[in-house]
């Protein structure tokens, strides 16, 4: 089964963002030590709008491998972990290798389930000042994904996230993203 370390765990506070100072918590910062994870997400992590959180969006995962793709496409790109609003960053898990409804154990006690791919919003293009990024995320199936929390507890950077169940092996997130954005009327 797939197992990899959480290289960074991040939370953010709502603050003014973008040209009109809209509220957003997209700028995430790494945290040390254990952080409580419950059905509504990580302790200390905020969302400006209720649609950006909730039980099916308790935790956002973004593959760190994608940052190199953005740096190659946009040489002035200078975002690091947390720059796309993610709570978890790892190497070794991408939309090509993660499936809808996968269940993962984090550390000893926490169980999470992949609930949906992320639907990129305009803020992802404004953050690095590259407006094309949300569309490219969709086209390249590099959106990130959300988890719902099945068993709450505390998690920390350095702990392993391990696949424990894969009920839908044919439904990778890349397949879902491609179907949703590439062939929406099919």
Order of alpha helices (4+ residues) and beta strands (2+ residues): beta-beta-beta-beta-beta-beta-beta-beta-alpha-beta-beta-beta-alpha-alpha-beta-beta-beta-alpha
